[in-house]
Amino acid sequence: MRRESMEQLFALSVCLLAGLLMSRVVKKLKLPAVTAYLVGGILIGPYCLGRLGIRGLGFVSNENVVEYKIISEVALGFIAFSIGNEFRLSQLKKTGRQATVVAFFEALTATFLVTIVMILLHMVLGDKLSLPAALLLGAIATATAPAATLMVVRQYKAKGSLTDILLPIVALDDAIALAAFAIFSGIAGAINMGHFDLASVLLAPILEIIFSLALGAALGAVLTFCEKFFYSNSKRLSICLTFVLLAVAISMLELNIGGMTVGFSSLLVCMMLGTVFCNMCNFSEELMSKTDQWTAPVFILFFVLSGAELEFSVFTDVAIVGVGIVYVLVRSLGKYIGASAGSKLMKCDDKIVKYLGITLLPQAGVALGMSLAATETMGEQGILVRNITLFAVLIYELVGPMFTKIALTKAGEISVKPEVVKRVNTGRERHER
């Protein structure tokens, strides 16, 4: 037990060190820190340093990485909690309607295009890509990675109309993705089994979303009530962290309703927790900023572990690589066309019409979670979906943050890098002394 604990602590320190060192390397290449953390994870993962077989120094297998899944769960909880801060009523009055309409446009356009193209590939490849697998890939195309997007926005302190509408859309994407995947997986299961269960296909995803939002709202109200009994920032910060951990824990429960198994989405629960809290608590904005500072190392661990988990063996199957490339290109096209069309319809700024779709390319946690669910219910077809999704995530996570940064820069919402600002401020302080 003592040796196992030592290995785990050593592995976590190696993760942080790898991420931080790589951030210095990619800084010279002017790439986002997220990319550095992912590359750091790859380098200490099973396909690089892990090949030495020394547990703790590197991850010797994918199963070894999964042992630290709890950290990823907690990190996603805090990411969703932070995104909830973007749903302040004062801000939603300006962008809420636009964000909702645009989110549905870009998400459903990506799903529609990917589904159609995957079905056409099924007709060409036959059993190599089954119809149920094609449908599931179409649903997974909806999801966008909130973590990578949020980290790029924070690192470069992006501000403007594009950033204001981007974060709510990314959050809404996950709700749409969960519903789409539940419906498509129900249809895929019906094709396999030969019968269609309307209740499980339509009712289960609706209940999951409703239950998740209700749980998050209830926890948010209780959190706001509890904050009134604490006056120091440290204790108020601690109670915030307590409720995020509580929300992630409760989200792991599953309910059996009328023969249906209905779970919770930790992303939706934590997002709603943050939304209710930021709208009910007068000093929530200050606490949110302090929470962001505390969680920085957790986010580094999350992305390094995500990089270590990337499965490079998918490159050995030509069919998977081919389908994966088509999936990446068609989904990217769908996101761009949908975002542009939705933005034009809602009469958004020209820079939103032009650049929003580019910022929606990253894909990771939610997509991987849905692909994992596919492996548990669809057998070999699910494994195929998982491998294609892994290939896409590998591509998207490495280039997606870079494209997000480029789009925000072109839109004029990233002006001066934080490092430059820091140097200027330091110089002023010295001059004043």
C-alpha positions as CSV (number, residue, x, y, z in Angstrom):
1,M,0.0,0.0,0.0
2,R,2.8,2.4,0.9
3,R,4.6,1.6,-2.4
4,E,1.4,2.2,-4.4
5,S,0.8,5.5,-2.7
6,M,4.4,6.5,-3.4
7,E,4.0,5.6,-7.1
8,Q,0.7,7.6,-7.4
9,L,2.2,10.7,-5.8
10,F,5.3,10.5,-7.9
11,A,3.2,10.1,-11.0
12,L,1.1,13.2,-10.2
13,S,4.3,15.2,-9.6
14,V,5.7,14.0,-12.9
15,C,2.4,15.0,-14.6
16,L,2.6,18.5,-13.3
17,L,6.3,18.8,-14.1
18,A,5.8,17.5,-17.6
19,G,3.0,19.9,-18.3
20,L,4.8,22.9,-16.9
21,L,8.1,22.2,-18.8
22,M,6.2,21.7,-22.0
23,S,4.4,25.0,-21.5
24,R,7.8,26.7,-21.7
25,V,8.6,24.9,-24.9
26,V,5.4,25.7,-26.7
27,K,5.5,29.3,-25.6
28,K,8.3,29.9,-28.1
29,L,6.1,28.4,-30.8
30,K,3.2,30.7,-29.6
31,L,0.9,27.8,-29.0
32,P,-1.7,27.6,-26.2
33,A,-0.7,26.1,-22.9
34,V,-3.4,23.4,-23.3
35,T,-1.5,22.0,-26.3
36,A,1.6,21.9,-24.1
37,Y,-0.2,19.9,-21.3
38,L,-1.5,17.4,-23.9
39,V,1.9,16.9,-25.4
40,G,3.4,16.5,-22.0
41,G,0.9,13.7,-21.3
42,I,1.8,12.0,-24.5
43,L,5.5,12.1,-23.6
44,I,4.9,10.4,-20.2
45,G,2.2,8.1,-21.6
46,P,2.3,4.4,-22.6
47,Y,3.7,5.1,-26.0
48,C,6.8,7.1,-24.8
49,L,8.2,7.2,-21.3
50,G,5.8,4.6,-20.2
51,R,7.5,2.0,-22.4
52,L,10.3,1.9,-19.8
53,G,7.8,0.0,-17.6
54,I,8.6,2.1,-14.5
55,R,5.3,2.9,-12.7
56,G,5.3,6.4,-11.4
57,L,7.9,7.7,-13.8
58,G,5.5,7.3,-16.6
59,F,2.2,5.6,-17.4
60,V,2.9,2.0,-18.4
61,S,-0.6,1.3,-19.8
62,N,-3.9,2.9,-20.5
63,E,-5.3,1.1,-17.4
64,N,-2.6,2.8,-15.4
65,V,-3.9,6.2,-16.6
66,V,-7.5,5.2,-15.7
67,E,-6.4,4.8,-12.1
68,Y,-6.4,8.6,-11.9
69,K,-9.8,9.1,-13.4
70,I,-11.1,10.7,-10.2
71,I,-8.9,13.7,-10.9
72,S,-10.4,14.1,-14.4
73,E,-13.9,13.8,-12.9
74,V,-13.2,16.6,-10.4
75,A,-11.5,18.8,-13.0
76,L,-14.5,18.6,-15.3
77,G,-16.7,19.5,-12.4
78,F,-14.8,22.6,-11.7
79,I,-14.7,23.5,-15.4
80,A,-18.5,23.2,-15.6
81,F,-18.9,25.2,-12.4
82,S,-16.8,28.0,-13.9
83,I,-18.8,27.9,-17.2
84,G,-21.9,28.3,-15.0
85,N,-20.6,31.8,-14.2
86,E,-21.2,32.7,-17.8
87,F,-25.0,32.4,-17.4
88,R,-25.5,35.5,-15.3
89,L,-28.9,37.0,-15.9
90,S,-27.4,40.4,-16.7
91,Q,-25.3,38.8,-19.4
92,L,-28.0,36.4,-20.7
93,K,-30.3,39.4,-21.4
94,K,-27.7,40.4,-24.0
95,T,-26.5,37.1,-25.5
96,G,-28.8,34.4,-24.1
97,R,-31.3,34.1,-27.0
98,Q,-28.5,34.4,-29.6
99,A,-26.4,31.8,-27.8
100,T,-29.3,29.3,-27.6
101,V,-30.3,29.6,-31.3
102,V,-26.7,29.5,-32.5
103,A,-25.8,26.5,-30.3
104,F,-28.7,24.5,-31.8
105,F,-27.8,25.5,-35.3
106,E,-24.1,24.5,-35.1
107,A,-24.6,21.4,-33.0
108,L,-27.4,19.9,-35.2
109,T,-25.7,20.9,-38.4
110,A,-22.6,19.0,-37.4
111,T,-24.7,16.0,-36.4
112,F,-26.7,16.1,-39.6
113,L,-23.7,16.3,-41.9
114,V,-21.6,13.7,-40.1
115,T,-24.6,11.3,-39.9
116,I,-25.3,11.6,-43.6
117,V,-21.7,11.1,-44.6
118,M,-21.2,8.2,-42.2
119,I,-24.3,6.5,-43.6
120,L,-22.8,6.9,-47.1
121,L,-19.6,5.4,-45.9
122,H,-21.5,2.5,-44.4
123,M,-23.0,1.9,-47.9
124,V,-19.5,1.8,-49.3
125,L,-17.7,-0.1,-46.5
126,G,-20.5,-2.4,-45.5
127,D,-19.9,-4.2,-42.2
128,K,-16.6,-2.4,-41.7
129,L,-18.7,0.6,-40.6
130,S,-22.2,-0.5,-39.5
131,L,-25.3,1.7,-39.6
132,P,-25.6,1.8,-35.8
133,A,-21.9,2.9,-35.6
134,A,-22.6,5.6,-38.2
135,L,-25.5,7.0,-36.2
136,L,-23.5,7.1,-32.9
137,L,-20.7,9.0,-34.6
138,G,-23.2,11.5,-35.9
139,A,-24.4,12.1,-32.3
140,I,-20.9,12.3,-30.9
141,A,-20.1,15.0,-33.5
142,T,-22.4,17.4,-31.5
143,A,-20.1,17.7,-28.5
144,T,-17.5,20.4,-27.9
145,A,-14.8,20.3,-25.3
146,P,-15.5,23.1,-22.7
147,A,-12.2,22.6,-20.9
148,A,-9.8,23.4,-23.8
149,T,-11.9,26.4,-24.9
150,L,-12.1,27.8,-21.3
151,M,-8.4,27.4,-20.8
152,V,-7.5,29.3,-24.0
153,V,-9.9,32.1,-23.0
154,R,-8.4,32.4,-19.6
155,Q,-4.7,32.1,-20.6
156,Y,-5.0,35.0,-23.1
157,K,-7.6,36.9,-21.1
158,A,-9.9,37.1,-24.2
159,K,-12.7,39.7,-24.0
160,G,-15.3,40.8,-26.5
161,S,-18.6,39.8,-28.1
162,L,-17.2,36.5,-29.6
163,T,-15.9,35.4,-26.2
164,D,-19.2,36.4,-24.5
165,I,-21.3,34.1,-26.8
166,L,-18.7,31.3,-27.1
167,L,-18.7,30.0,-23.5
168,P,-22.5,29.7,-23.2
169,I,-22.6,27.9,-26.5
170,V,-20.0,25.4,-25.5
171,A,-22.0,24.7,-22.3
172,L,-25.2,24.3,-24.2
173,D,-23.4,22.0,-26.7
174,D,-23.0,19.4,-24.0
175,A,-26.7,19.3,-23.1
176,I,-27.6,19.0,-26.8
177,A,-25.0,16.3,-27.2
178,L,-26.3,14.2,-24.3
179,A,-29.8,14.3,-25.7
180,A,-28.7,13.5,-29.3
181,F,-26.5,10.6,-28.2
182,A,-29.3,9.1,-26.0
183,I,-31.8,9.3,-28.9
184,F,-29.3,8.0,-31.5
185,S,-28.0,5.2,-29.3
186,G,-31.7,4.1,-28.7
187,I,-32.2,4.0,-32.4
188,A,-29.0,2.1,-32.9
189,G,-30.0,-0.4,-30.2
190,A,-33.4,-0.8,-31.9
191,I,-31.7,-1.6,-35.2
192,N,-29.6,-4.3,-33.5
193,M,-32.4,-5.8,-31.5
194,G,-35.1,-5.4,-34.1
195,H,-37.6,-3.5,-31.9
196,F,-38.0,0.2,-31.0
197,D,-38.6,1.3,-27.4
198,L,-40.0,4.8,-27.6
199,A,-39.8,5.4,-23.8
200,S,-36.1,4.6,-23.5
201,V,-35.2,6.5,-26.7
202,L,-37.0,9.8,-26.0
203,L,-37.8,9.8,-22.3
204,A,-34.5,8.7,-20.8
205,P,-32.4,11.6,-22.2
206,I,-35.1,14.2,-21.3
207,L,-35.2,12.9,-17.8
208,E,-31.4,12.9,-17.5
209,I,-31.2,16.6,-18.5
210,I,-34.2,17.6,-16.2
211,F,-32.8,15.7,-13.2
212,S,-29.3,17.0,-13.7
213,L,-30.5,20.6,-14.0
214,A,-32.8,20.2,-11.0
215,L,-30.1,18.7,-8.8
216,G,-27.6,21.4,-9.8
217,A,-30.2,24.1,-9.0
218,A,-31.0,22.6,-5.6
219,L,-27.3,22.4,-4.7
220,G,-26.7,25.9,-5.9
221,A,-29.5,27.2,-3.7
222,V,-28.1,25.3,-0.7
223,L,-24.6,26.6,-1.4
224,T,-25.8,30.2,-1.5
225,F,-27.6,29.6,1.8
226,C,-24.5,28.1,3.5
227,E,-22.2,30.9,2.3
228,K,-24.1,33.3,4.6
229,F,-22.7,31.6,7.7
230,F,-19.1,32.1,6.7
231,Y,-17.3,35.5,6.5
232,S,-13.7,34.8,5.6
233,N,-12.8,34.3,1.9
234,S,-10.9,31.1,2.8
235,K,-13.9,29.5,4.4
236,R,-16.2,30.7,1.6
237,L,-13.8,29.3,-1.0
238,S,-13.7,26.0,0.9
239,I,-17.5,25.7,1.0
240,C,-17.6,26.3,-2.8
241,L,-15.1,23.5,-3.4
242,T,-17.1,21.2,-1.0
243,F,-20.3,21.6,-3.1
244,V,-18.5,21.0,-6.4
245,L,-17.1,17.8,-5.1
246,L,-20.5,16.9,-3.7
247,A,-22.1,17.6,-7.0
248,V,-19.6,15.4,-8.9
249,A,-20.2,12.6,-6.3
250,I,-24.0,12.6,-6.5
251,S,-23.8,12.7,-10.3
252,M,-22.4,9.2,-10.2
253,L,-25.7,7.8,-8.9
254,E,-28.2,6.2,-11.2
255,L,-31.9,6.0,-10.8
256,N,-34.2,3.2,-11.9
257,I,-37.5,4.6,-13.1
258,G,-40.1,2.3,-14.6
259,G,-37.5,-0.1,-15.8
260,M,-35.4,2.7,-17.2
261,T,-31.9,3.5,-15.9
262,V,-31.5,7.3,-15.7
263,G,-28.3,8.9,-14.6
264,F,-27.0,12.4,-14.1
265,S,-24.6,14.5,-16.2
266,S,-21.9,15.9,-13.9
267,L,-21.2,18.6,-16.4
268,L,-24.9,19.8,-16.4
269,V,-25.2,19.4,-12.6
270,C,-22.0,21.5,-11.9
271,M,-22.9,24.0,-14.6
272,M,-26.3,24.6,-13.0
273,L,-24.7,24.7,-9.6
274,G,-22.5,27.6,-10.8
275,T,-25.3,29.3,-12.6
276,V,-27.6,29.4,-9.6
277,F,-24.8,30.4,-7.3
278,C,-23.5,33.3,-9.4
279,N,-27.1,34.7,-9.8
280,M,-28.1,34.3,-6.1
281,C,-24.9,35.2,-4.3
282,N,-23.8,38.9,-4.3
283,F,-20.1,38.1,-3.9
284,S,-20.0,35.1,-6.2
285,E,-17.8,36.8,-8.9
286,E,-14.9,37.3,-6.4
287,L,-15.2,33.7,-5.2
288,M,-15.3,32.4,-8.7
289,S,-12.0,34.1,-9.5
290,K,-10.4,32.7,-6.4
291,T,-11.7,29.2,-7.2
292,D,-10.0,29.6,-10.7
293,Q,-6.7,30.3,-9.0
294,W,-7.0,27.2,-6.7
295,T,-7.9,24.8,-9.5
296,A,-5.1,25.8,-11.9
297,P,-2.9,22.7,-11.0
298,V,-6.0,20.4,-11.2
299,F,-6.6,21.6,-14.7
300,I,-3.0,20.9,-15.7
301,L,-3.3,17.4,-14.3
302,F,-6.5,16.9,-16.3
303,F,-5.0,17.8,-19.6
304,V,-1.8,15.9,-19.0
305,L,-3.8,12.8,-18.1
306,S,-5.9,13.4,-21.2
307,G,-2.8,13.4,-23.3
308,A,-1.5,10.2,-21.7
309,E,-4.8,8.5,-22.4
310,L,-4.8,9.2,-26.1
311,E,-4.7,5.9,-27.9
312,F,-2.1,5.9,-30.8
313,S,-2.8,2.3,-31.7
314,V,-5.8,3.6,-33.8
315,F,-3.3,4.6,-36.4
316,T,-2.5,1.0,-37.2
317,D,-6.0,0.4,-38.8
318,V,-6.2,2.1,-42.2
319,A,-10.0,2.0,-42.2
320,I,-10.2,3.7,-38.8
321,V,-7.7,6.4,-40.0
322,G,-9.7,6.9,-43.2
323,V,-13.1,7.2,-41.4
324,G,-11.5,9.3,-38.7
325,I,-10.2,11.8,-41.2
326,V,-13.6,12.1,-42.9
327,Y,-15.2,12.5,-39.5
328,V,-12.8,15.3,-38.5
329,L,-13.3,17.2,-41.8
330,V,-17.1,16.9,-42.0
331,R,-17.6,17.7,-38.3
332,S,-15.4,20.8,-38.6
333,L,-17.3,21.9,-41.7
334,G,-20.7,21.3,-39.9
335,K,-19.6,23.3,-36.9
336,Y,-18.4,26.2,-39.1
337,I,-21.5,26.3,-41.4
338,G,-23.9,25.9,-38.5
339,A,-22.3,28.6,-36.4
340,S,-22.2,31.0,-39.4
341,A,-25.8,30.4,-40.4
342,G,-27.1,30.7,-36.9
343,S,-25.1,33.8,-36.2
344,K,-26.4,35.5,-39.4
345,L,-29.9,34.5,-38.5
346,M,-29.6,36.1,-35.1
347,K,-27.8,39.2,-36.6
348,C,-24.7,38.8,-34.5
349,D,-21.5,40.8,-35.1
350,D,-19.6,40.0,-38.3
351,K,-16.6,38.7,-36.3
352,I,-18.9,36.1,-34.6
353,V,-20.3,35.0,-38.0
354,K,-16.8,34.7,-39.4
355,Y,-14.8,33.1,-36.5
356,L,-17.2,31.4,-34.0
357,G,-17.3,28.1,-35.9
358,I,-13.5,27.8,-35.7
359,T,-13.5,28.1,-31.9
360,L,-15.9,25.2,-31.6
361,L,-13.5,22.5,-33.0
362,P,-12.0,21.1,-29.7
363,Q,-13.5,17.8,-28.6
364,A,-12.6,15.6,-25.7
365,G,-14.2,14.6,-22.4
366,V,-17.9,14.4,-23.3
367,A,-17.2,12.8,-26.6
368,L,-14.9,10.2,-25.0
369,G,-17.6,9.5,-22.3
370,M,-20.2,8.9,-25.0
371,S,-17.9,6.7,-27.0
372,L,-17.1,4.7,-23.8
373,A,-20.9,4.2,-23.3
374,A,-21.1,2.9,-26.8
375,T,-18.5,0.2,-26.1
376,E,-20.5,-1.0,-23.1
377,T,-23.8,-1.3,-25.1
378,M,-22.8,-2.0,-28.7
379,G,-20.0,-4.5,-28.5
380,E,-17.6,-4.6,-31.4
381,Q,-19.5,-1.7,-33.1
382,G,-19.0,0.3,-30.0
383,I,-15.3,-0.4,-30.0
384,L,-15.1,0.9,-33.6
385,V,-16.9,4.1,-32.5
386,R,-14.5,4.4,-29.6
387,N,-11.4,4.1,-31.8
388,I,-12.7,6.6,-34.4
389,T,-13.6,9.0,-31.6
390,L,-10.1,8.6,-30.0
391,F,-8.5,9.4,-33.4
392,A,-10.6,12.5,-33.7
393,V,-9.9,13.6,-30.2
394,L,-6.2,13.2,-30.8
395,I,-6.4,15.5,-33.8
396,Y,-8.8,18.0,-32.3
397,E,-7.1,18.4,-28.9
398,L,-3.7,19.0,-30.5
399,V,-4.9,21.6,-33.1
400,G,-8.2,22.8,-31.7
401,P,-6.8,25.1,-29.0
402,M,-4.4,26.6,-31.6
403,F,-7.3,27.4,-33.9
404,T,-9.4,28.8,-31.0
405,K,-6.5,31.2,-30.2
406,I,-6.1,32.2,-33.9
407,A,-9.8,32.9,-34.2
408,L,-10.0,35.0,-31.0
409,T,-6.9,36.9,-32.1
410,K,-8.3,37.6,-35.6
411,A,-11.5,38.8,-33.9
412,G,-9.4,41.3,-31.9
413,E,-10.3,39.7,-28.6
414,I,-6.7,38.7,-27.7
415,S,-4.6,41.8,-27.7
416,V,-1.7,41.7,-25.2
417,K,-0.4,38.4,-23.8
418,P,-0.6,38.0,-20.0
419,E,3.2,37.6,-19.9
420,V,3.7,41.0,-21.6
421,V,1.3,42.7,-19.2
422,K,3.1,41.2,-16.3
423,R,6.5,42.5,-17.4
424,V,5.1,46.0,-18.1
425,N,3.5,46.1,-14.6
426,T,6.7,44.9,-13.0
427,G,8.7,47.5,-14.7
428,R,6.3,50.2,-13.5
429,E,6.6,49.0,-9.9
430,R,10.4,49.2,-10.1
431,H,10.3,52.7,-11.6
432,E,7.9,53.9,-8.8
433,R,10.3,52.6,-6.2
